[in-house]
Amino acid sequence: MGCIYTVTYEANWNDADQRDDEQELHRFTQRYGYHCKEQAHTMTSHVQVTLTCEHQGE
């Protein structure tokens, strides 16, 4: 089994910089061979997202 890590962050879809950061995070996980499951919890003014990523390599 590979290395597993969890990232939790709050997303505001109206924030263009945050959308860019999220895209960069997804590119990073794909580049380094991580497989991520995403869970999103909708709050009143934002979304709380938890990514659980497991490395698929050695």
PDB file of N, H, CA, C and O in Angstrom:
ATOM      1  N   MET A   1       0.849  -1.193   0.000  1.00  0.00           N
ATOM      2  CA  MET A   1       0.000   0.000   0.000  1.00  0.00           C
ATOM      3  C   MET A   1       0.882   1.238   0.000  1.00  0.00           C
ATOM      4  O   MET A   1       1.932   1.261   0.642  1.00  0.00           O
ATOM      5  N   GLY A   2       0.455   2.260  -0.717  1.00  0.00           N
ATOM      6  H   GLY A   2      -0.398   2.241  -1.239  1.00  0.00           H
ATOM      7  CA  GLY A   2       1.258   3.468  -0.853  1.00  0.00           C
ATOM      8  C   GLY A   2       0.999   4.461   0.263  1.00  0.00           C
ATOM      9  O   GLY A   2       0.257   4.199   1.210  1.00  0.00           O
ATOM     10  N   CYS A   3       1.628   5.592   0.118  1.00  0.00           N
ATOM     11  H   CYS A   3       2.231   5.805  -0.651  1.00  0.00           H
ATOM     12  CA  CYS A   3       1.484   6.686   1.070  1.00  0.00           C
ATOM     13  C   CYS A   3       0.097   7.318   0.901  1.00  0.00           C
ATOM     14  O   CYS A   3      -0.366   7.524  -0.221  1.00  0.00           O
ATOM     15  N   ILE A   4      -0.554   7.621   2.018  1.00  0.00           N
ATOM     16  H   ILE A   4      -0.178   7.453   2.930  1.00  0.00           H
ATOM     17  CA  ILE A   4      -1.884   8.242   1.983  1.00  0.00           C
ATOM     18  C   ILE A   4      -1.818   9.584   2.714  1.00  0.00           C
ATOM     19  O   ILE A   4      -1.209   9.690   3.778  1.00  0.00           O
ATOM     20  N   TYR A   5      -2.443  10.595   2.141  1.00  0.00           N
ATOM     21  H   TYR A   5      -2.939  10.509   1.276  1.00  0.00           H
ATOM     22  CA  TYR A   5      -2.573  11.862   2.855  1.00  0.00           C
ATOM     23  C   TYR A   5      -3.954  12.436   2.609  1.00  0.00           C
ATOM     24  O   TYR A   5      -4.622  12.099   1.631  1.00  0.00           O
ATOM     25  N   THR A   6      -4.367  13.303   3.507  1.00  0.00           N
ATOM     26  H   THR A   6      -3.824  13.577   4.301  1.00  0.00           H
ATOM     27  CA  THR A   6      -5.676  13.936   3.417  1.00  0.00           C
ATOM     28  C   THR A   6      -5.502  15.449   3.451  1.00  0.00           C
ATOM     29  O   THR A   6      -4.736  15.983   4.253  1.00  0.00           O
ATOM     30  N   VAL A   7      -6.217  16.121   2.577  1.00  0.00           N
ATOM     31  H   VAL A   7      -6.839  15.687   1.926  1.00  0.00           H
ATOM     32  CA  VAL A   7      -6.218  17.582   2.530  1.00  0.00           C
ATOM     33  C   VAL A   7      -7.657  18.046   2.672  1.00  0.00           C
ATOM     34  O   VAL A   7      -8.543  17.582   1.954  1.00  0.00           O
ATOM     35  N   THR A   8      -7.885  18.964   3.603  1.00  0.00           N
ATOM     36  H   THR A   8      -7.166  19.341   4.187  1.00  0.00           H
ATOM     37  CA  THR A   8      -9.214  19.556   3.751  1.00  0.00           C
ATOM     38  C   THR A   8      -9.089  21.060   3.540  1.00  0.00           C
ATOM     39  O   THR A   8      -8.222  21.710   4.125  1.00  0.00           O
ATOM     40  N   TYR A   9      -9.953  21.598   2.709  1.00  0.00           N
ATOM     41  H   TYR A   9     -10.658  21.070   2.234  1.00  0.00           H
ATOM     42  CA  TYR A   9      -9.928  23.038   2.464  1.00  0.00           C
ATOM     43  C   TYR A   9     -11.340  23.521   2.209  1.00  0.00           C
ATOM     44  O   TYR A   9     -12.234  22.737   1.892  1.00  0.00           O
ATOM     45  N   GLU A  10     -11.529  24.827   2.350  1.00  0.00           N
ATOM     46  H   GLU A  10     -10.803  25.465   2.608  1.00  0.00           H
ATOM     47  CA  GLU A  10     -12.825  25.430   2.089  1.00  0.00           C
ATOM     48  C   GLU A  10     -12.766  26.128   0.738  1.00  0.00           C
ATOM     49  O   GLU A  10     -11.829  26.872   0.448  1.00  0.00           O
ATOM     50  N   ALA A  11     -13.762  25.882  -0.069  1.00  0.00           N
ATOM     51  H   ALA A  11     -14.523  25.278   0.166  1.00  0.00           H
ATOM     52  CA  ALA A  11     -13.790  26.420  -1.426  1.00  0.00           C
ATOM     53  C   ALA A  11     -14.886  27.466  -1.560  1.00  0.00           C
ATOM     54  O   ALA A  11     -16.015  27.285  -1.105  1.00  0.00           O
ATOM     55  N   ASN A  12     -14.517  28.550  -2.191  1.00  0.00           N
ATOM     56  H   ASN A  12     -13.600  28.697  -2.560  1.00  0.00           H
ATOM     57  CA  ASN A  12     -15.479  29.582  -2.555  1.00  0.00           C
ATOM     58  C   ASN A  12     -15.412  29.700  -4.076  1.00  0.00           C
ATOM     59  O   ASN A  12     -14.439  30.225  -4.617  1.00  0.00           O
ATOM     60  N   TRP A  13     -16.442  29.216  -4.762  1.00  0.00           N
ATOM     61  H   TRP A  13     -17.232  28.790  -4.322  1.00  0.00           H
ATOM     62  CA  TRP A  13     -16.383  29.111  -6.218  1.00  0.00           C
ATOM     63  C   TRP A  13     -16.352  30.460  -6.911  1.00  0.00           C
ATOM     64  O   TRP A  13     -16.099  30.532  -8.113  1.00  0.00           O
ATOM     65  N   ASN A  14     -16.608  31.537  -6.166  1.00  0.00           N
ATOM     66  H   ASN A  14     -16.814  31.479  -5.189  1.00  0.00           H
ATOM     67  CA  ASN A  14     -16.552  32.873  -6.763  1.00  0.00           C
ATOM     68  C   ASN A  14     -15.137  33.434  -6.775  1.00  0.00           C
ATOM     69  O   ASN A  14     -14.908  34.516  -7.316  1.00  0.00           O
ATOM     70  N   ASP A  15     -14.185  32.718  -6.190  1.00  0.00           N
ATOM     71  H   ASP A  15     -14.370  31.838  -5.751  1.00  0.00           H
ATOM     72  CA  ASP A  15     -12.811  33.190  -6.067  1.00  0.00           C
ATOM     73  C   ASP A  15     -11.960  32.552  -7.172  1.00  0.00           C
ATOM     74  O   ASP A  15     -11.622  31.371  -7.099  1.00  0.00           O
ATOM     75  N   ALA A  16     -11.618  33.343  -8.189  1.00  0.00           N
ATOM     76  H   ALA A  16     -11.893  34.303  -8.248  1.00  0.00           H
ATOM     77  CA  ALA A  16     -10.881  32.803  -9.339  1.00  0.00           C
ATOM     78  C   ALA A  16      -9.511  32.278  -8.934  1.00  0.00           C
ATOM     79  O   ALA A  16      -9.071  31.252  -9.452  1.00  0.00           O
ATOM     80  N   ASP A  17      -8.827  32.961  -8.018  1.00  0.00           N
ATOM     81  H   ASP A  17      -9.184  33.795  -7.597  1.00  0.00           H
ATOM     82  CA  ASP A  17      -7.509  32.497  -7.565  1.00  0.00           C
ATOM     83  C   ASP A  17      -7.614  31.137  -6.898  1.00  0.00           C
ATOM     84  O   ASP A  17      -6.749  30.281  -7.081  1.00  0.00           O
ATOM     85  N   GLN A  18      -8.658  30.941  -6.138  1.00  0.00           N
ATOM     86  H   GLN A  18      -9.361  31.637  -5.990  1.00  0.00           H
ATOM     87  CA  GLN A  18      -8.828  29.659  -5.463  1.00  0.00           C
ATOM     88  C   GLN A  18      -9.099  28.546  -6.468  1.00  0.00           C
ATOM     89  O   GLN A  18      -8.609  27.430  -6.300  1.00  0.00           O
ATOM     90  N   ARG A  19      -9.869  28.835  -7.501  1.00  0.00           N
ATOM     91  H   ARG A  19     -10.268  29.741  -7.638  1.00  0.00           H
ATOM     92  CA  ARG A  19     -10.100  27.823  -8.545  1.00  0.00           C
ATOM     93  C   ARG A  19      -8.787  27.433  -9.204  1.00  0.00           C
ATOM     94  O   ARG A  19      -8.556  26.257  -9.486  1.00  0.00           O
ATOM     95  N   ASP A  20      -7.912  28.429  -9.454  1.00  0.00           N
ATOM     96  H   ASP A  20      -8.099  29.384  -9.225  1.00  0.00           H
ATOM     97  CA  ASP A  20      -6.600  28.137 -10.033  1.00  0.00           C
ATOM     98  C   ASP A  20      -5.778  27.259  -9.096  1.00  0.00           C
ATOM     99  O   ASP A  20      -5.124  26.316  -9.542  1.00  0.00           O
ATOM    100  N   ASP A  21      -5.809  27.563  -7.810  1.00  0.00           N
ATOM    101  H   ASP A  21      -6.341  28.329  -7.449  1.00  0.00           H
ATOM    102  CA  ASP A  21      -5.071  26.764  -6.827  1.00  0.00           C
ATOM    103  C   ASP A  21      -5.579  25.331  -6.810  1.00  0.00           C
ATOM    104  O   ASP A  21      -4.789  24.392  -6.711  1.00  0.00           O
ATOM    105  N   GLU A  22      -6.883  25.158  -6.905  1.00  0.00           N
ATOM    106  H   GLU A  22      -7.525  25.921  -6.986  1.00  0.00           H
ATOM    107  CA  GLU A  22      -7.449  23.818  -6.880  1.00  0.00           C
ATOM    108  C   GLU A  22      -7.027  23.025  -8.123  1.00  0.00           C
ATOM    109  O   GLU A  22      -6.709  21.839  -8.030  1.00  0.00           O
ATOM    110  N   GLN A  23      -7.025  23.689  -9.284  1.00  0.00           N
ATOM    111  H   GLN A  23      -7.283  24.652  -9.359  1.00  0.00           H
ATOM    112  CA  GLN A  23      -6.569  23.024 -10.502  1.00  0.00           C
ATOM    113  C   GLN A  23      -5.107  22.605 -10.367  1.00  0.00           C
ATOM    114  O   GLN A  23      -4.725  21.521 -10.808  1.00  0.00           O
ATOM    115  N   GLU A  24      -4.298  23.460  -9.762  1.00  0.00           N
ATOM    116  H   GLU A  24      -4.608  24.340  -9.404  1.00  0.00           H
ATOM    117  CA  GLU A  24      -2.876  23.139  -9.562  1.00  0.00           C
ATOM    118  C   GLU A  24      -2.727  21.933  -8.629  1.00  0.00           C
ATOM    119  O   GLU A  24      -1.860  21.087  -8.848  1.00  0.00           O
ATOM    120  N   LEU A  25      -3.552  21.850  -7.611  1.00  0.00           N
ATOM    121  H   LEU A  25      -4.257  22.537  -7.433  1.00  0.00           H
ATOM    122  CA  LEU A  25      -3.519  20.708  -6.701  1.00  0.00           C
ATOM    123  C   LEU A  25      -3.849  19.415  -7.444  1.00  0.00           C
ATOM    124  O   LEU A  25      -3.191  18.395  -7.241  1.00  0.00           O
ATOM    125  N   HIS A  26      -4.864  19.457  -8.300  1.00  0.00           N
ATOM    126  H   HIS A  26      -5.398  20.286  -8.465  1.00  0.00           H
ATOM    127  CA  HIS A  26      -5.225  18.258  -9.057  1.00  0.00           C
ATOM    128  C   HIS A  26      -4.111  17.865 -10.039  1.00  0.00           C
ATOM    129  O   HIS A  26      -3.829  16.680 -10.222  1.00  0.00           O
ATOM    130  N   ARG A  27      -3.482  18.864 -10.668  1.00  0.00           N
ATOM    131  H   ARG A  27      -3.710  19.826 -10.520  1.00  0.00           H
ATOM    132  CA  ARG A  27      -2.364  18.555 -11.570  1.00  0.00           C
ATOM    133  C   ARG A  27      -1.214  17.912 -10.802  1.00  0.00           C
ATOM    134  O   ARG A  27      -0.583  16.976 -11.294  1.00  0.00           O
ATOM    135  N   PHE A  28      -0.940  18.412  -9.598  1.00  0.00           N
ATOM    136  H   PHE A  28      -1.453  19.173  -9.199  1.00  0.00           H
ATOM    137  CA  PHE A  28       0.141  17.862  -8.773  1.00  0.00           C
ATOM    138  C   PHE A  28      -0.126  16.395  -8.440  1.00  0.00           C
ATOM    139  O   PHE A  28       0.759  15.550  -8.573  1.00  0.00           O
ATOM    140  N   THR A  29      -1.358  16.100  -8.006  1.00  0.00           N
ATOM    141  H   THR A  29      -2.077  16.787  -7.898  1.00  0.00           H
ATOM    142  CA  THR A  29      -1.653  14.720  -7.610  1.00  0.00           C
ATOM    143  C   THR A  29      -1.563  13.780  -8.802  1.00  0.00           C
ATOM    144  O   THR A  29      -1.097  12.649  -8.657  1.00  0.00           O
ATOM    145  N   GLN A  30      -1.996  14.221  -9.972  1.00  0.00           N
ATOM    146  H   GLN A  30      -2.374  15.139 -10.090  1.00  0.00           H
ATOM    147  CA  GLN A  30      -1.909  13.371 -11.167  1.00  0.00           C
ATOM    148  C   GLN A  30      -0.461  13.182 -11.601  1.00  0.00           C
ATOM    149  O   GLN A  30      -0.065  12.080 -11.982  1.00  0.00           O
ATOM    150  N   ARG A  31       0.327  14.243 -11.545  1.00  0.00           N
ATOM    151  H   ARG A  31       0.006  15.138 -11.235  1.00  0.00           H
ATOM    152  CA  ARG A  31       1.720  14.193 -11.993  1.00  0.00           C
ATOM    153  C   ARG A  31       2.520  13.200 -11.153  1.00  0.00           C
ATOM    154  O   ARG A  31       3.372  12.484 -11.680  1.00  0.00           O
ATOM    155  N   TYR A  32       2.250  13.158  -9.853  1.00  0.00           N
ATOM    156  H   TYR A  32       1.558  13.740  -9.426  1.00  0.00           H
ATOM    157  CA  TYR A  32       3.034  12.309  -8.960  1.00  0.00           C
ATOM    158  C   TYR A  32       2.374  10.978  -8.653  1.00  0.00           C
ATOM    159  O   TYR A  32       2.799  10.269  -7.741  1.00  0.00           O
ATOM    160  N   GLY A  33       1.342  10.633  -9.403  1.00  0.00           N
ATOM    161  H   GLY A  33       0.996  11.209 -10.144  1.00  0.00           H
ATOM    162  CA  GLY A  33       0.777   9.297  -9.330  1.00  0.00           C
ATOM    163  C   GLY A  33      -0.125   9.043  -8.137  1.00  0.00           C
ATOM    164  O   GLY A  33      -0.210   7.914  -7.653  1.00  0.00           O
ATOM    165  N   TYR A  34      -0.801  10.077  -7.658  1.00  0.00           N
ATOM    166  H   TYR A  34      -0.732  10.994  -8.051  1.00  0.00           H
ATOM    167  CA  TYR A  34      -1.752   9.890  -6.564  1.00  0.00           C
ATOM    168  C   TYR A  34      -3.152   9.682  -7.117  1.00  0.00           C
ATOM    169  O   TYR A  34      -3.533  10.274  -8.127  1.00  0.00           O
ATOM    170  N   HIS A  35      -3.900   8.841  -6.448  1.00  0.00           N
ATOM    171  H   HIS A  35      -3.591   8.360  -5.628  1.00  0.00           H
ATOM    172  CA  HIS A  35      -5.315   8.658  -6.782  1.00  0.00           C
ATOM    173  C   HIS A  35      -6.110   9.251  -5.625  1.00  0.00           C
ATOM    174  O   HIS A  35      -5.931   8.842  -4.478  1.00  0.00           O
ATOM    175  N   CYS A  36      -6.986  10.210  -5.917  1.00  0.00           N
ATOM    176  H   CYS A  36      -7.131  10.541  -6.849  1.00  0.00           H
ATOM    177  CA  CYS A  36      -7.683  10.942  -4.853  1.00  0.00           C
ATOM    178  C   CYS A  36      -9.186  10.707  -4.905  1.00  0.00           C
ATOM    179  O   CYS A  36      -9.789  10.636  -5.976  1.00  0.00           O
ATOM    180  N   LYS A  37      -9.776  10.587  -3.713  1.00  0.00           N
ATOM    181  H   LYS A  37      -9.287  10.645  -2.843  1.00  0.00           H
ATOM    182  CA  LYS A  37     -11.228  10.568  -3.574  1.00  0.00           C
ATOM    183  C   LYS A  37     -11.615  11.901  -2.951  1.00  0.00           C
ATOM    184  O   LYS A  37     -10.983  12.370  -2.004  1.00  0.00           O
ATOM    185  N   GLU A  38     -12.661  12.498  -3.498  1.00  0.00           N
ATOM    186  H   GLU A  38     -13.174  12.117  -4.267  1.00  0.00           H
ATOM    187  CA  GLU A  38     -13.084  13.819  -3.041  1.00  0.00           C
ATOM    188  C   GLU A  38     -14.428  13.724  -2.350  1.00  0.00           C
ATOM    189  O   GLU A  38     -15.367  13.115  -2.863  1.00  0.00           O
ATOM    190  N   GLN A  39     -14.508  14.338  -1.175  1.00  0.00           N
ATOM    191  H   GLN A  39     -13.745  14.834  -0.758  1.00  0.00           H
ATOM    192  CA  GLN A  39     -15.791  14.457  -0.475  1.00  0.00           C
ATOM    193  C   GLN A  39     -16.047  15.939  -0.259  1.00  0.00           C
ATOM    194  O   GLN A  39     -15.189  16.658   0.253  1.00  0.00           O
ATOM    195  N   ALA A  40     -17.216  16.385  -0.646  1.00  0.00           N
ATOM    196  H   ALA A  40     -17.913  15.801  -1.062  1.00  0.00           H
ATOM    197  CA  ALA A  40     -17.556  17.798  -0.497  1.00  0.00           C
ATOM    198  C   ALA A  40     -18.765  17.937   0.420  1.00  0.00           C
ATOM    199  O   ALA A  40     -19.746  17.205   0.295  1.00  0.00           O
ATOM    200  N   HIS A  41     -18.675  18.887   1.338  1.00  0.00           N
ATOM    201  H   HIS A  41     -17.877  19.482   1.440  1.00  0.00           H
ATOM    202  CA  HIS A  41     -19.783  19.187   2.248  1.00  0.00           C
ATOM    203  C   HIS A  41     -20.180  20.637   2.011  1.00  0.00           C
ATOM    204  O   HIS A  41     -19.374  21.546   2.212  1.00  0.00           O
ATOM    205  N   THR A  42     -21.403  20.853   1.590  1.00  0.00           N
ATOM    206  H   THR A  42     -22.057  20.115   1.427  1.00  0.00           H
ATOM    207  CA  THR A  42     -21.868  22.199   1.283  1.00  0.00           C
ATOM    208  C   THR A  42     -22.260  22.927   2.565  1.00  0.00           C
ATOM    209  O   THR A  42     -23.075  22.444   3.351  1.00  0.00           O
ATOM    210  N   MET A  43     -21.659  24.099   2.754  1.00  0.00           N
ATOM    211  H   MET A  43     -20.997  24.491   2.115  1.00  0.00           H
ATOM    212  CA  MET A  43     -21.997  24.960   3.880  1.00  0.00           C
ATOM    213  C   MET A  43     -22.867  26.100   3.335  1.00  0.00           C
ATOM    214  O   MET A  43     -23.270  26.074   2.172  1.00  0.00           O
ATOM    215  N   THR A  44     -23.149  27.082   4.164  1.00  0.00           N
ATOM    216  H   THR A  44     -22.822  27.103   5.109  1.00  0.00           H
ATOM    217  CA  THR A  44     -24.031  28.159   3.720  1.00  0.00           C
ATOM    218  C   THR A  44     -23.381  29.015   2.650  1.00  0.00           C
ATOM    219  O   THR A  44     -24.028  29.340   1.654  1.00  0.00           O
ATOM    220  N   SER A  45     -22.115  29.391   2.826  1.00  0.00           N
ATOM    221  H   SER A  45     -21.590  29.128   3.635  1.00  0.00           H
ATOM    222  CA  SER A  45     -21.496  30.316   1.878  1.00  0.00           C
ATOM    223  C   SER A  45     -20.299  29.719   1.156  1.00  0.00           C
ATOM    224  O   SER A  45     -19.660  30.403   0.356  1.00  0.00           O
ATOM    225  N   HIS A  46     -19.986  28.465   1.421  1.00  0.00           N
ATOM    226  H   HIS A  46     -20.505  27.910   2.071  1.00  0.00           H
ATOM    227  CA  HIS A  46     -18.814  27.860   0.794  1.00  0.00           C
ATOM    228  C   HIS A  46     -18.965  26.341   0.815  1.00  0.00           C
ATOM    229  O   HIS A  46     -19.965  25.810   1.299  1.00  0.00           O
ATOM    230  N   VAL A  47     -17.978  25.666   0.294  1.00  0.00           N
ATOM    231  H   VAL A  47     -17.165  26.098  -0.099  1.00  0.00           H
ATOM    232  CA  VAL A  47     -17.959  24.213   0.286  1.00  0.00           C
ATOM    233  C   VAL A  47     -16.687  23.755   0.986  1.00  0.00           C
ATOM    234  O   VAL A  47     -15.598  24.254   0.703  1.00  0.00           O
ATOM    235  N   GLN A  48     -16.835  22.798   1.907  1.00  0.00           N
ATOM    236  H   GLN A  48     -17.719  22.392   2.137  1.00  0.00           H
ATOM    237  CA  GLN A  48     -15.656  22.206   2.541  1.00  0.00           C
ATOM    238  C   GLN A  48     -15.325  20.918   1.800  1.00  0.00           C
ATOM    239  O   GLN A  48     -16.154  20.013   1.710  1.00  0.00           O
ATOM    240  N   VAL A  49     -14.115  20.843   1.275  1.00  0.00           N
ATOM    241  H   VAL A  49     -13.442  21.579   1.348  1.00  0.00           H
ATOM    242  CA  VAL A  49     -13.703  19.712   0.456  1.00  0.00           C
ATOM    243  C   VAL A  49     -12.603  18.945   1.177  1.00  0.00           C
ATOM    244  O   VAL A  49     -11.650  19.535   1.686  1.00  0.00           O
ATOM    245  N   THR A  50     -12.745  17.616   1.216  1.00  0.00           N
ATOM    246  H   THR A  50     -13.518  17.136   0.803  1.00  0.00           H
ATOM    247  CA  THR A  50     -11.691  16.762   1.761  1.00  0.00           C
ATOM    248  C   THR A  50     -11.216  15.839   0.652  1.00  0.00           C
ATOM    249  O   THR A  50     -12.001  15.081   0.084  1.00  0.00           O
ATOM    250  N   LEU A  51      -9.922  15.907   0.347  1.00  0.00           N
ATOM    251  H   LEU A  51      -9.284  16.523   0.809  1.00  0.00           H
ATOM    252  CA  LEU A  51      -9.301  15.017  -0.613  1.00  0.00           C
ATOM    253  C   LEU A  51      -8.501  13.977   0.161  1.00  0.00           C
ATOM    254  O   LEU A  51      -7.662  14.330   0.989  1.00  0.00           O
ATOM    255  N   THR A  52      -8.755  12.707  -0.100  1.00  0.00           N
ATOM    256  H   THR A  52      -9.437  12.420  -0.772  1.00  0.00           H
ATOM    257  CA  THR A  52      -7.958  11.624   0.460  1.00  0.00           C
ATOM    258  C   THR A  52      -7.205  10.988  -0.694  1.00  0.00           C
ATOM    259  O   THR A  52      -7.807  10.418  -1.604  1.00  0.00           O
ATOM    260  N   CYS A  53      -5.878  11.090  -0.649  1.00  0.00           N
ATOM    261  H   CYS A  53      -5.389  11.553   0.090  1.00  0.00           H
ATOM    262  CA  CYS A  53      -5.055  10.692  -1.784  1.00  0.00           C
ATOM    263  C   CYS A  53      -4.128   9.548  -1.386  1.00  0.00           C
ATOM    264  O   CYS A  53      -3.500   9.580  -0.328  1.00  0.00           O
ATOM    265  N   GLU A  54      -4.054   8.548  -2.244  1.00  0.00           N
ATOM    266  H   GLU A  54      -4.564   8.522  -3.103  1.00  0.00           H
ATOM    267  CA  GLU A  54      -3.155   7.432  -2.021  1.00  0.00           C
ATOM    268  C   GLU A  54      -2.200   7.326  -3.189  1.00  0.00           C
ATOM    269  O   GLU A  54      -2.606   7.392  -4.349  1.00  0.00           O
ATOM    270  N   HIS A  55      -0.920   7.160  -2.870  1.00  0.00           N
ATOM    271  H   HIS A  55      -0.590   7.106  -1.927  1.00  0.00           H
ATOM    272  CA  HIS A  55       0.086   7.040  -3.925  1.00  0.00           C
ATOM    273  C   HIS A  55      -0.008   5.655  -4.533  1.00  0.00           C
ATOM    274  O   HIS A  55      -0.064   4.655  -3.817  1.00  0.00           O
ATOM    275  N   GLN A  56      -0.026   5.599  -5.871  1.00  0.00           N
ATOM    276  H   GLN A  56       0.019   6.411  -6.453  1.00  0.00           H
ATOM    277  CA  GLN A  56      -0.206   4.334  -6.575  1.00  0.00           C
ATOM    278  C   GLN A  56       1.111   3.656  -6.933  1.00  0.00           C
ATOM    279  O   GLN A  56       1.114   2.572  -7.517  1.00  0.00           O
ATOM    280  N   GLY A  57       2.237   4.291  -6.583  1.00  0.00           N
ATOM    281  H   GLY A  57       2.235   5.171  -6.108  1.00  0.00           H
ATOM    282  CA  GLY A  57       3.535   3.744  -6.953  1.00  0.00           C
ATOM    283  C   GLY A  57       4.031   2.700  -5.973  1.00  0.00           C
ATOM    284  O   GLY A  57       3.250   1.987  -5.343  1.00  0.00           O
ATOM    285  N   GLU A  58       5.360   2.628  -5.858  1.00  0.00           N
ATOM    286  H   GLU A  58       5.994   3.207  -6.370  1.00  0.00           H
ATOM    287  CA  GLU A  58       6.010   1.614  -5.013  1.00  0.00           C
ATOM    288  C   GLU A  58       5.714   1.868  -3.548  1.00  0.00           C
ATOM    289  O   GLU A  58       6.175   1.119  -2.687  1.00  0.00           O
TER     290      GLU A  58
END
